[in-house]
């Protein structure tokens, strides 16, 4: 899920048009007169697949598409391309189309054949406005794990949600995980998983099963945090049987002391004292999390990596919020709304607190 094109100097646009001539006309106008890189998708499903793989500054959608209409896929477009302006195109100058489009939260409505100068003017203005809006809201998220796959298991869905919101992602792994397999192979797996959500991967070389927060990790983390400058940090909980997980938690606590938002994810080795008070809705991102976990083929034999276990765990935690799948978080400190990633706070019905009635 590459997310770096829209941060470059070139505007980018997705044109969803089933008429080849109309699509080519729009692409040519945008590229030659608006300075945009344009991609054409011929139907609704192709458009959604492109949005899952690439980022854009603008989406132009014809209403009448084979299969689902342009208006029907608007909710998914907004979910996959949060904050990206949408222009609806139609060959019919009908008031009901315009009303439906406005109800679908689109930014403009143009009737075909579209005047070239008008298309260039509207497209340029909206792309510029959308990029400025997203830049103002884009946050940097740092997720710290002791071993490869720790982060993906704990907050893979949350990170996918951040990616869909355009946030910058960094995954920091403190050790190569040599106790659980070949470190070189696990690095390749971690790199492949990070690429799915467009995350930068930082791999440190601390010795697996011998992490000690007082003997180097704090200094290493402080250096990474100075470089990355995160707005939010995710890491292990202190309520964990694994000594490496506890050591990383303690080191992150110290090193991220100036970061306003710190939360702890659940690991397979978490104890019954792990008691989350925040829940991230990952219903739209569970499949992405599972794709990330599939990259760790060397760990596929472990029970907690089984897809049915991952699904069941996410389904269990959803009982504390509105939604079907969730990831739990223990809050250390929080500004509560540093990101637009979907999140629910359920302190009243968190584990260990009685429900009403």
C-alpha positions as CSV (number, residue, x, y, z in Angstrom):
1,X,0.0,0.0,0.0
2,X,2.4,2.6,-1.2
3,X,1.6,6.1,0.2
4,X,4.5,8.2,-1.0
5,X,3.4,9.4,-4.5
6,X,1.0,12.1,-3.2
7,X,3.8,13.6,-1.0
8,X,5.9,14.3,-4.1
9,X,5.7,17.4,-6.3
10,X,3.5,15.7,-8.9
11,X,-0.3,15.8,-8.6
12,X,-1.9,12.4,-9.1
13,X,-5.4,11.5,-10.1
14,X,-7.5,8.4,-10.4
15,X,-10.1,8.5,-13.3
16,X,-12.9,5.9,-12.9
17,X,-14.5,5.7,-16.4
18,X,-15.8,2.8,-18.4
19,X,-15.9,4.6,-21.7
20,X,-12.3,4.3,-23.1
21,X,-12.6,7.5,-25.2
22,X,-13.9,9.6,-22.3
23,X,-11.3,8.1,-19.9
24,X,-8.5,8.9,-22.3
25,X,-9.7,12.4,-22.9
26,X,-9.8,13.1,-19.1
27,X,-6.4,11.6,-18.6
28,X,-4.9,13.6,-21.4
29,X,-6.4,16.9,-20.2
30,X,-5.2,16.2,-16.6
31,X,-1.7,15.2,-17.7
32,X,-1.1,17.9,-20.4
33,X,-2.9,20.8,-18.9
34,X,-3.0,20.2,-15.1
35,X,0.4,18.6,-14.7
36,X,-1.1,15.5,-13.1
37,X,-0.2,11.9,-13.3
38,X,-3.5,10.1,-14.1
39,X,-4.4,6.4,-13.8
40,X,-7.6,5.0,-15.4
41,X,-9.8,2.3,-13.9
42,X,-12.6,0.9,-16.0
43,X,-15.0,-0.2,-13.3
44,X,-15.8,0.1,-9.7
45,X,-13.9,-3.0,-8.4
46,X,-10.8,-2.1,-10.4
47,X,-10.9,1.4,-9.0
48,X,-11.1,0.1,-5.4
49,X,-8.2,-2.2,-6.1
50,X,-6.1,0.7,-7.3
51,X,-7.0,2.8,-4.3
52,X,-5.8,-0.1,-2.0
53,X,-2.4,0.0,-3.8
54,X,-1.7,3.6,-4.5
55,X,-2.4,7.1,-3.2
56,X,-3.9,10.0,-5.1
57,X,-4.6,13.7,-4.8
58,X,-7.9,13.5,-6.6
59,X,-10.5,10.9,-7.7
60,X,-12.8,11.5,-10.6
61,X,-15.7,9.0,-10.9
62,X,-18.3,8.5,-13.6
63,X,-21.7,7.6,-12.1
64,X,-22.7,4.9,-14.6
65,X,-20.2,2.1,-14.3
66,X,-20.6,-1.6,-15.0
67,X,-21.5,-3.4,-11.8
68,X,-21.8,-0.9,-9.0
69,X,-22.3,2.7,-9.8
70,X,-19.9,5.5,-8.9
71,X,-22.3,6.7,-6.2
72,X,-22.5,3.2,-4.6
73,X,-18.7,3.0,-4.1
74,X,-18.3,6.4,-2.6
75,X,-18.2,5.2,1.1
76,X,-15.4,2.8,0.2
77,X,-13.6,5.5,-1.8
78,X,-13.7,7.8,1.2
79,X,-12.4,5.0,3.5
80,X,-9.5,4.0,1.2
81,X,-8.6,7.6,0.3
82,X,-9.4,9.6,3.4
83,X,-9.3,13.4,2.8
84,X,-8.9,13.0,-1.0
85,X,-11.4,15.2,-3.0
86,X,-13.8,13.4,-5.3
87,X,-15.4,14.8,-8.5
88,X,-18.4,13.0,-9.9
89,X,-18.8,12.9,-13.7
90,X,-22.0,12.2,-15.5
91,X,-23.5,12.4,-19.0
92,X,-26.9,13.3,-17.5
93,X,-27.7,16.7,-16.2
94,X,-30.2,15.4,-13.7
95,X,-30.9,17.1,-10.4
96,X,-31.4,13.8,-8.6
97,X,-27.9,12.7,-9.5
98,X,-26.5,15.9,-8.2
99,X,-28.4,15.6,-4.9
100,X,-27.2,12.0,-4.5
101,X,-23.7,13.0,-5.2
102,X,-23.8,15.8,-2.6
103,X,-25.3,13.4,-0.1
104,X,-22.4,11.1,-0.8
105,X,-20.0,13.9,0.3
106,X,-18.4,14.7,-3.1
107,X,-16.5,17.9,-3.8
108,X,-17.7,18.7,-7.2
109,X,-20.2,17.5,-9.9
110,X,-19.4,18.0,-13.6
111,X,-21.6,17.1,-16.6
112,X,-20.1,15.5,-19.6
113,X,-18.8,16.6,-22.1
114,X,-16.8,18.5,-19.6
115,X,-15.3,21.8,-20.7
116,X,-11.5,21.3,-20.7
117,X,-10.7,24.6,-19.0
118,X,-13.3,24.0,-16.3
119,X,-11.9,20.5,-15.6
120,X,-8.4,21.8,-15.3
121,X,-9.5,24.6,-13.0
122,X,-11.6,22.4,-10.7
123,X,-9.2,19.5,-10.6
124,X,-6.2,21.7,-9.8
125,X,-8.0,23.6,-7.0
126,X,-9.3,20.5,-5.4
127,X,-6.1,18.6,-5.5
128,X,-4.2,21.5,-3.9
129,X,-6.9,21.9,-1.2
130,X,-7.0,18.2,-0.5
131,X,-3.2,17.8,-0.2
132,X,-3.0,20.8,2.2
133,X,-5.9,19.4,4.3
134,X,-4.2,16.0,4.6
135,X,-0.8,17.5,5.3
136,X,-2.2,19.5,8.2
137,X,-3.7,16.3,9.7
138,X,-1.0,13.7,8.8
139,X,0.7,12.2,11.9
140,X,3.8,10.1,12.4
141,X,3.2,6.8,14.1
142,X,6.0,4.7,15.7
143,X,5.3,1.1,16.6
144,X,8.0,-0.7,18.7
145,X,8.3,-4.4,19.1
146,X,10.9,-6.7,20.6
147,X,10.9,-9.2,17.8
148,X,9.7,-9.4,14.2
149,X,5.9,-9.9,14.0
150,X,5.3,-8.5,17.5
151,X,4.0,-5.2,16.1
152,X,2.0,-6.8,13.3
153,X,0.3,-9.2,15.8
154,X,-0.5,-6.4,18.2
155,X,-1.5,-3.4,16.1
156,X,-1.3,-4.6,12.5
157,X,-5.0,-3.5,12.0
158,X,-4.5,-0.2,13.7
159,X,-1.4,0.6,11.5
160,X,-3.4,-0.3,8.4
161,X,-6.1,2.2,9.6
162,X,-3.4,4.8,10.0
163,X,-2.1,4.0,6.5
164,X,-5.5,4.5,5.0
165,X,-5.7,7.9,6.7
166,X,-2.3,8.9,5.1
167,X,-0.3,8.8,8.3
168,X,3.5,8.2,8.2
169,X,4.3,4.8,9.7
170,X,7.6,3.5,11.2
171,X,8.0,0.0,12.6
172,X,11.0,-0.5,15.0
173,X,12.1,-4.0,15.8
174,X,14.6,-4.2,18.7
175,X,16.1,-7.6,17.9
176,X,16.3,-9.9,14.9
177,X,14.4,-12.7,16.6
178,X,17.2,-15.2,16.3
179,X,15.8,-17.3,19.1
180,X,12.7,-18.0,17.0
181,X,14.4,-18.6,13.7
182,X,17.0,-17.2,11.3
183,X,17.4,-13.4,11.8
184,X,18.1,-12.8,8.2
185,X,15.0,-14.6,7.0
186,X,12.9,-12.9,9.7
187,X,14.2,-9.5,8.5
188,X,13.1,-10.2,4.9
189,X,9.6,-11.2,6.2
190,X,9.3,-8.1,8.4
191,X,10.3,-5.9,5.4
192,X,7.6,-7.5,3.2
193,X,5.0,-7.0,5.9
194,X,6.0,-3.3,6.4
195,X,5.7,-2.7,2.6
196,X,2.1,-3.8,2.6
197,X,1.1,-0.7,4.6
198,X,3.9,1.6,3.3
199,X,5.8,1.6,6.6
200,X,9.4,2.3,7.1
201,X,11.2,-0.6,8.9
202,X,14.0,0.0,11.4
203,X,15.7,-3.2,12.6
204,X,18.1,-3.0,15.5
205,X,20.5,-5.7,16.6
206,X,19.9,-6.3,20.3
207,X,20.3,-9.9,21.4
208,X,17.0,-11.8,21.4
209,X,15.9,-13.0,24.9
210,X,18.6,-10.7,26.5
211,X,17.1,-7.3,26.1
212,X,17.8,-5.1,29.1
213,X,16.2,-1.6,29.2
214,X,19.2,-0.3,31.2
215,X,21.9,-1.5,28.8
216,X,21.4,0.3,25.5
217,X,17.8,0.2,24.3
218,X,16.8,3.5,25.9
219,X,19.6,5.3,24.1
220,X,18.9,3.6,20.8
221,X,15.2,4.4,21.1
222,X,15.9,8.1,22.0
223,X,18.0,8.3,18.8
224,X,15.1,6.8,16.7
225,X,12.6,9.1,18.3
226,X,14.7,12.2,17.6
227,X,14.9,11.1,14.0
228,X,11.3,10.1,13.5
229,X,9.6,12.6,15.8
230,X,6.4,10.5,16.3
231,X,3.1,11.9,17.4
232,X,2.0,8.5,18.6
233,X,3.8,5.4,19.9
234,X,2.6,1.9,20.2
235,X,4.6,-0.8,22.1
236,X,4.4,-3.8,24.4
237,X,2.6,-3.8,27.7
238,X,4.4,-4.3,31.0
239,X,1.8,-7.0,31.8
240,X,3.6,-9.7,29.8
241,X,5.4,-12.9,30.6
242,X,8.2,-12.3,28.1
243,X,11.2,-10.5,29.6
244,X,12.0,-8.9,26.2
245,X,8.5,-7.4,26.0
246,X,8.7,-5.9,29.5
247,X,12.2,-4.5,28.8
248,X,11.0,-2.9,25.6
249,X,8.0,-1.4,27.4
250,X,10.2,0.1,30.1
251,X,12.7,1.5,27.6
252,X,9.9,3.1,25.5
253,X,8.4,4.6,28.6
254,X,11.6,6.5,29.2
255,X,12.7,7.3,25.6
256,X,9.2,8.5,24.5
257,X,8.7,10.7,27.6
258,X,8.1,13.8,25.3
259,X,5.6,12.0,23.0
260,X,2.0,13.0,23.9
261,X,0.4,9.7,22.9
262,X,1.6,6.2,24.1
263,X,-0.4,3.0,24.1
264,X,0.4,-0.6,24.7
265,X,-0.8,-3.5,22.5
266,X,-1.5,-7.1,23.5
267,X,0.9,-9.9,22.8
268,X,0.3,-13.7,22.9
269,X,2.4,-13.7,26.1
270,X,0.3,-10.9,27.8
271,X,-0.9,-11.8,31.2
272,X,-4.4,-11.6,32.7
273,X,-3.4,-8.2,34.1
274,X,-3.5,-6.7,30.6
275,X,-6.5,-4.5,30.8
276,X,-7.2,-2.3,27.8
277,X,-9.2,0.9,27.9
278,X,-9.1,1.8,24.2
279,X,-10.3,-0.3,21.2
280,X,-9.4,0.3,17.6
281,X,-12.0,-0.7,15.0
282,X,-10.2,-2.8,12.5
283,X,-13.2,-4.3,10.6
284,X,-12.0,-2.6,7.4
285,X,-8.4,-3.5,8.0
286,X,-8.4,-7.1,9.3
287,X,-7.6,-8.6,5.9
288,X,-4.6,-6.3,5.6
289,X,-3.4,-7.4,9.0
290,X,-3.7,-11.0,7.9
291,X,-1.8,-10.3,4.7
292,X,1.0,-8.8,6.8
293,X,1.1,-11.9,9.1
294,X,1.2,-14.2,6.1
295,X,4.6,-12.7,5.3
296,X,6.1,-14.3,8.4
297,X,6.3,-17.8,6.9
298,X,9.0,-18.9,9.3
299,X,6.5,-18.4,12.2
300,X,3.4,-20.0,10.5
301,X,3.6,-23.0,12.8
302,X,2.9,-21.0,15.9
303,X,-0.7,-21.3,17.1
304,X,-1.1,-17.5,17.6
305,X,-0.3,-16.9,14.0
306,X,-3.2,-19.0,12.7
307,X,-5.8,-16.8,10.9
308,X,-8.7,-18.2,12.8
309,X,-7.1,-17.3,16.1
310,X,-6.3,-13.8,14.9
311,X,-9.9,-13.3,13.7
312,X,-11.4,-14.8,16.9
313,X,-9.2,-12.5,19.1
314,X,-10.3,-9.4,17.1
315,X,-13.9,-10.6,17.3
316,X,-13.7,-11.0,21.1
317,X,-12.3,-7.5,21.7
318,X,-15.1,-6.0,19.5
319,X,-17.6,-6.7,22.3
320,X,-16.3,-3.6,24.1
321,X,-17.1,-1.3,21.3
322,X,-19.4,-0.8,18.3
323,X,-18.0,-3.0,15.5
324,X,-17.1,-6.5,14.5
325,X,-13.3,-6.6,14.9
326,X,-11.1,-4.7,17.2
327,X,-7.6,-4.4,18.6
328,X,-7.2,-3.5,22.3
329,X,-4.8,-0.9,23.8
330,X,-3.7,0.0,27.3
331,X,-3.4,3.8,27.5
332,X,-0.3,5.2,29.1
333,X,-0.9,8.7,28.1
334,X,-3.1,10.2,25.3
335,X,-4.4,13.3,23.6
336,X,-7.2,10.9,22.4
337,X,-7.5,12.3,18.9
338,X,-4.0,12.7,17.4
339,X,-5.1,10.7,14.3
340,X,-8.1,10.1,12.2
341,X,-7.7,6.4,12.5
342,X,-11.0,4.8,13.6
343,X,-11.0,4.4,17.3
344,X,-13.4,3.8,20.2
345,X,-12.9,4.6,23.8
346,X,-14.8,2.2,26.1
347,X,-13.7,2.9,29.6
348,X,-17.1,2.2,31.1
349,X,-17.2,-1.4,29.8
350,X,-13.5,-2.2,29.7
351,X,-12.4,-5.6,31.0
352,X,-12.5,-5.6,34.8
353,X,-15.2,-2.9,35.0
354,X,-18.8,-4.0,35.4
355,X,-21.3,-3.3,32.7
356,X,-24.5,-1.4,33.6
357,X,-27.2,-3.7,34.9
